[in-house]
């Protein structure tokens, strides 16, 4: 039986492209094979695999994988954006969470414009309550689960009520992507709250089976009070082989649009951005592709949408 390729629309090339999947054989075995799913359950519940892999990527010897990775995944065209030489990374994790030159990711101008918080493949949903049904047929997750409020009485689920019927962006980062995440809009950022969880993959191969993985994984939630878009929630989601979610911003501080918020250590990962109802209008091309469940590749700093007018 032929395996369906994972395709996305590249906003820069204006073409539909096929993703070269890092660790594809393992992913398909773990999420599409019954024996693999049992093996996966045992590893994920114990968090052994992700911990061990992240630990290995911090070994000095892991630096030997940097150049082959760059060649295998065609990153040569972007190395001029690195702040340091490809030969100077001491570990693979140091390469993975690399910084880029400020000129590498221009920030879309305008106080009323929101940007993508990370490089990656993105889906947008004008109404978050319809997102799960569109993404995976018959599979749903609750906003209260995502925000870590499901254990609270409904009267105390403040964030769930705030973002009910709001808008959502799912930004999926592949191992080949730049793995620092940034603020989608300027404002005052509160403290990042940790929600403990496991480390399932957030790749479409996995989410096609269970979108609930997004609310079972470890994640961190930060509320940003913005002049243009009201309250915005940034939810960083860990995934298989993600060693850590590191926040680098000063909490309870005025941040600028595009300012660095944090970084992921090795592995694929995901950033989910939530907007209150009626606060943002996503760009039309994003809405059209997302309606067909086709991810759109865009870079951090690219325009996501504009403030909704009353």
C-alpha positions as CSV (number, residue, x, y, z in Angstrom):
1,X,0.0,0.0,0.0
2,X,1.5,3.3,-1.1
3,X,2.1,5.8,1.7
4,X,0.6,9.2,1.2
5,X,3.2,11.9,1.0
6,X,3.1,15.0,3.3
7,X,2.6,18.1,1.1
8,X,2.5,21.7,1.9
9,X,2.2,25.0,0.0
10,X,5.3,27.1,0.1
11,X,4.3,30.8,0.4
12,X,7.6,31.9,-0.9
13,X,7.9,29.8,-4.0
14,X,4.1,29.7,-4.6
15,X,4.3,25.9,-5.2
16,X,3.0,22.8,-3.6
17,X,6.0,20.8,-2.2
18,X,6.5,17.4,-0.7
19,X,8.2,17.3,2.7
20,X,11.4,15.3,3.2
21,X,10.5,13.8,6.5
22,X,13.2,13.4,9.1
23,X,13.0,9.9,10.6
24,X,10.1,8.9,8.3
25,X,10.5,5.2,8.7
26,X,10.3,5.5,12.5
27,X,7.4,7.8,12.4
28,X,5.3,5.6,10.1
29,X,6.2,2.5,12.1
30,X,5.3,4.2,15.4
31,X,2.0,5.8,14.3
32,X,0.7,3.6,11.4
33,X,1.7,0.1,12.6
34,X,-0.2,-1.6,15.5
35,X,3.1,-3.1,16.8
36,X,4.8,0.2,16.5
37,X,2.0,2.0,18.4
38,X,2.4,-0.3,21.3
39,X,6.1,0.2,21.3
40,X,5.5,4.0,21.1
41,X,3.1,4.0,24.0
42,X,5.7,2.3,26.2
43,X,8.4,4.7,25.3
44,X,6.3,7.9,25.4
45,X,4.8,7.2,28.8
46,X,8.3,6.7,30.3
47,X,9.8,9.7,28.4
48,X,13.0,7.6,28.0
49,X,13.5,8.0,24.2
50,X,13.1,11.8,24.1
51,X,15.3,12.3,27.2
52,X,18.0,10.0,25.8
53,X,18.0,11.5,22.3
54,X,18.2,15.0,23.7
55,X,21.0,14.0,26.0
56,X,23.0,12.5,23.1
57,X,22.6,15.7,21.0
58,X,24.5,17.5,23.7
59,X,27.5,15.3,23.4
60,X,30.6,17.0,21.8
61,X,30.7,14.1,19.3
62,X,27.2,15.0,18.0
63,X,28.8,18.0,16.2
64,X,29.9,15.6,13.4
65,X,26.2,15.3,12.4
66,X,25.9,19.0,11.6
67,X,27.4,19.1,8.1
68,X,25.7,15.9,6.8
69,X,22.4,17.2,8.1
70,X,22.8,20.5,6.3
71,X,23.6,18.7,3.1
72,X,21.0,16.0,3.3
73,X,18.2,18.5,4.0
74,X,19.4,21.2,1.6
75,X,20.1,23.9,4.1
76,X,23.2,25.1,2.3
77,X,21.2,28.1,0.8
78,X,20.5,29.4,4.3
79,X,23.8,29.1,6.1
80,X,24.7,32.7,5.3
81,X,21.9,33.6,7.7
82,X,23.7,31.8,10.6
83,X,25.5,34.1,13.1
84,X,28.4,31.6,13.2
85,X,30.2,29.2,11.0
86,X,28.8,25.7,10.5
87,X,32.1,24.4,11.7
88,X,32.0,26.2,15.1
89,X,29.0,24.5,16.6
90,X,30.2,22.4,19.5
91,X,27.2,20.1,19.6
92,X,24.2,19.2,17.4
93,X,21.9,20.8,19.9
94,X,23.8,24.1,19.6
95,X,23.4,24.0,15.9
96,X,19.7,23.0,16.2
97,X,18.9,26.0,18.4
98,X,21.1,28.4,16.4
99,X,20.5,32.1,16.3
100,X,20.1,33.9,12.9
101,X,21.2,37.3,11.8
102,X,18.6,40.0,12.5
103,X,18.4,40.7,8.7
104,X,17.5,37.1,8.0
105,X,13.9,37.4,9.1
106,X,12.4,40.8,8.2
107,X,9.4,41.7,10.4
108,X,6.2,42.6,8.5
109,X,5.6,46.3,9.3
110,X,2.5,47.8,10.8
111,X,1.1,48.1,14.3
112,X,-2.1,46.4,13.2
113,X,-0.2,43.5,11.6
114,X,0.5,40.1,13.3
115,X,3.4,37.9,12.2
116,X,4.1,34.2,12.3
117,X,5.9,33.4,15.5
118,X,8.2,30.8,14.0
119,X,9.5,29.2,10.8
120,X,7.3,26.3,9.9
121,X,4.3,24.8,8.2
122,X,1.1,26.6,9.4
123,X,-2.6,26.0,9.6
124,X,-5.0,28.8,10.6
125,X,-8.5,28.5,11.9
126,X,-10.8,31.6,12.2
127,X,-12.8,29.7,14.8
128,X,-10.8,27.5,17.2
129,X,-13.8,25.4,18.2
130,X,-14.0,24.0,14.6
131,X,-10.3,23.4,14.3
132,X,-10.1,19.8,15.4
133,X,-13.0,18.6,13.2
134,X,-11.3,20.1,10.2
135,X,-7.9,18.7,10.9
136,X,-8.7,15.1,11.8
137,X,-12.1,13.7,10.9
138,X,-13.9,12.5,14.0
139,X,-11.2,13.6,16.3
140,X,-11.5,16.5,18.7
141,X,-9.7,18.2,21.5
142,X,-11.1,20.7,24.0
143,X,-9.7,24.2,24.4
144,X,-9.7,23.7,28.2
145,X,-7.4,20.7,27.7
146,X,-5.0,22.7,25.6
147,X,-4.8,25.5,28.1
148,X,-4.5,23.2,31.1
149,X,-7.9,24.2,32.6
150,X,-9.8,21.0,32.1
151,X,-9.4,20.0,35.8
152,X,-11.0,23.3,37.0
153,X,-14.7,23.9,37.5
154,X,-16.1,25.7,34.5
155,X,-16.6,28.9,36.4
156,X,-12.8,29.1,36.9
157,X,-11.7,28.4,33.4
158,X,-10.9,32.0,32.6
159,X,-8.6,31.4,29.6
160,X,-11.0,28.9,28.1
161,X,-13.8,31.5,28.2
162,X,-11.6,34.2,26.9
163,X,-10.5,32.3,23.8
164,X,-13.7,30.4,23.1
165,X,-14.8,30.9,19.5
166,X,-11.5,32.8,18.9
167,X,-8.9,32.2,16.2
168,X,-6.0,29.8,16.2
169,X,-2.7,29.2,14.4
170,X,-0.9,25.9,14.5
171,X,2.8,26.4,13.5
172,X,4.6,23.1,13.1
173,X,8.4,23.2,13.1
174,X,10.4,20.4,11.4
175,X,13.9,19.5,12.6
176,X,15.2,21.3,9.5
177,X,13.7,24.6,10.6
178,X,15.0,27.5,12.6
179,X,14.0,26.6,16.2
180,X,13.6,29.8,18.0
181,X,10.1,31.3,18.5
182,X,9.1,35.0,18.7
183,X,6.2,37.3,19.6
184,X,3.5,37.5,17.0
185,X,2.6,41.0,18.3
186,X,3.9,43.6,20.7
187,X,2.5,44.0,24.2
188,X,3.1,43.1,27.8
189,X,4.0,39.4,28.2
190,X,3.1,37.6,31.4
191,X,4.8,34.6,33.0
192,X,5.1,31.3,31.1
193,X,3.1,28.5,32.8
194,X,4.3,24.9,32.5
195,X,1.8,22.2,31.8
196,X,3.4,18.8,32.3
197,X,2.9,16.1,29.7
198,X,4.5,13.5,27.4
199,X,6.3,13.7,24.1
200,X,4.2,12.4,21.2
201,X,5.1,13.6,17.7
202,X,3.2,16.6,16.3
203,X,3.9,15.6,12.7
204,X,0.8,15.1,10.4
205,X,1.6,11.3,10.3
206,X,0.8,11.3,14.1
207,X,-1.9,13.9,14.2
208,X,-3.9,12.2,11.5
209,X,-4.4,9.5,14.0
210,X,-4.9,11.5,17.1
211,X,-5.0,15.3,17.2
212,X,-5.3,14.9,21.0
213,X,-1.5,14.5,21.1
214,X,-1.4,18.3,21.0
215,X,-3.1,18.5,24.4
216,X,-1.2,15.5,25.9
217,X,2.3,16.8,25.3
218,X,4.3,19.0,27.6
219,X,3.6,22.7,26.8
220,X,4.0,26.2,28.1
221,X,1.4,28.9,28.0
222,X,2.1,32.7,28.0
223,X,-0.6,35.4,27.9
224,X,0.4,38.6,26.0
225,X,-1.7,41.7,26.5
226,X,-1.4,43.5,23.1
227,X,-2.8,47.0,22.1
228,X,-3.7,45.7,18.6
229,X,-5.2,42.3,19.2
230,X,-6.2,42.2,22.9
231,X,-5.2,39.1,24.8
232,X,-3.0,36.6,22.8
233,X,-1.9,33.2,24.1
234,X,1.3,31.6,23.0
235,X,1.4,27.9,23.6
236,X,4.7,26.1,22.9
237,X,4.3,22.4,22.6
238,X,7.0,19.9,23.1
239,X,7.2,16.7,21.0
240,X,9.2,13.6,20.4
241,X,13.0,14.2,20.8
242,X,12.4,17.8,22.1
243,X,14.9,18.0,25.0
244,X,13.5,21.2,26.4
245,X,11.3,24.3,25.9
246,X,13.5,27.3,27.0
247,X,11.9,30.7,27.6
248,X,14.4,33.6,27.0
249,X,12.1,36.6,27.4
250,X,11.9,38.7,30.7
251,X,8.4,38.0,32.2
252,X,6.0,40.8,32.9
253,X,7.8,43.0,30.4
254,X,6.9,45.1,27.3
255,X,7.9,43.1,24.3
256,X,8.2,44.1,20.6
257,X,6.7,42.2,17.7
258,X,9.3,39.8,16.4
259,X,11.3,39.8,19.6
260,X,12.7,36.4,20.6
261,X,10.5,34.6,23.1
262,X,12.4,31.3,23.5
263,X,13.8,28.2,21.8
264,X,13.3,24.5,21.5
265,X,16.2,22.0,21.9
266,X,16.4,19.1,19.5
267,X,13.3,17.7,17.8
268,X,10.2,18.6,15.9
269,X,7.9,20.9,17.8
270,X,4.9,23.2,17.6
271,X,3.7,26.7,18.5
272,X,0.0,27.3,18.9
273,X,-1.2,31.0,18.9
274,X,-4.7,31.9,20.1
275,X,-6.5,35.2,19.5
276,X,-9.8,36.4,21.1
277,X,-12.9,36.3,19.0
278,X,-13.2,39.1,16.4
279,X,-9.6,40.4,16.9
280,X,-7.8,39.2,13.8
281,X,-8.5,38.6,10.2
282,X,-6.0,36.0,8.7
283,X,-4.7,36.6,5.2
284,X,-6.9,35.1,2.6
285,X,-4.3,32.6,1.2
286,X,-3.8,31.1,4.6
287,X,-7.5,30.6,5.2
288,X,-8.0,29.1,1.7
289,X,-5.2,26.5,2.1
290,X,-6.1,25.7,5.7
291,X,-9.7,25.0,4.7
292,X,-8.3,22.2,2.5
293,X,-6.0,21.0,5.4
294,X,-2.9,22.1,3.4
295,X,-0.2,23.6,5.6
296,X,1.4,26.8,4.4
297,X,5.2,27.2,4.8
298,X,6.1,30.7,6.0
299,X,9.0,32.1,8.0
300,X,9.0,34.0,11.3
301,X,8.3,37.6,10.6
302,X,6.1,37.0,7.6
303,X,2.6,38.5,7.7
304,X,-0.1,36.4,9.3
305,X,-3.0,38.8,9.3
306,X,-4.4,42.1,10.4
307,X,-6.5,43.6,13.2
308,X,-10.2,43.1,12.7
309,X,-12.0,46.4,12.3
310,X,-15.2,47.0,14.4
